[in-house]
Amino acid sequence: MPFSEFEIKKKQKIVGQYIEKNRPPADIRSEVDMSFRIEGQSVVIFEIRPLWNNPEEKIEEPVAKATYVKSRKLWKIYWQRADLKWHRYDPDPEVDTIDEFIDIVERDEFACFFG
């Protein structure tokens, strides 16, 4: 079941603040930028870059994902490996709040999210 409109706005505010704080400088955003989207019960953070062989076309490279498990009232954290599949973030696979997820992504202690 997707988030309510109120829950979506709350998550957009929290994740949006992280994105704004960590976006590259305005003068290079055409080369690399960051954004996020809410997909069902998940929040996905991604980088935006020009396609290598067609710079006019932009691609999204997923960085981190948190999926809310309503029955357990927790967030599962994932990162995308070179195989382009989501893998559980084993150092901290679950957190209680979206704020904790953002903190883990921001610290990126094991260089899983941003290499």
Residue pairs with C-beta under 8 A, 6 or more apart in sequence:
1 41
1 70
2 40
2 41
3 11
3 38
3 41
3 68
8 38
11 38
11 43
11 98
12 38
14 98
14 99
14 102
15 36
15 43
15 45
15 98
15 102
16 36
18 45
18 102
18 105
18 106
19 34
19 35
19 36
19 45
22 34
22 106
23 29
23 33
23 34
24 31
24 32
24 33
24 34
30 50
31 49
31 50
32 47
32 48
32 49
33 47
33 48
33 49
34 45
34 46
34 47
34 48
34 63
35 45
35 46
35 48
35 60
36 43
36 44
36 45
36 46
37 43
37 44
37 46
38 44
41 67
41 68
41 69
41 70
42 65
42 66
42 67
42 68
43 65
43 66
43 98
43 101
44 62
44 64
44 65
45 62
45 63
45 64
45 65
45 105
45 113
46 60
46 61
46 62
46 63
47 60
47 61
47 63
48 58
48 59
48 60
48 61
49 58
49 59
49 61
50 56
50 57
50 58
50 59
51 57
51 58
51 59
62 80
62 86
63 79
63 80
63 105
63 113
63 114
64 77
64 78
64 79
64 89
64 101
64 105
64 113
65 77
65 78
65 79
65 80
65 86
66 75
66 76
66 77
66 78
66 95
66 98
66 101
67 75
67 76
67 78
68 74
68 75
69 75
69 76
73 96
74 94
74 95
74 96
75 94
75 95
75 96
75 97
75 98
75 100
75 101
76 88
76 93
76 94
77 88
77 89
77 92
77 93
77 94
77 95
77 101
77 104
78 86
78 87
78 88
78 89
79 86
79 87
79 89
79 112
79 113
80 86
80 87
81 87
89 104
89 112
91 109
91 110
92 104
95 101
95 104
105 113
108 114
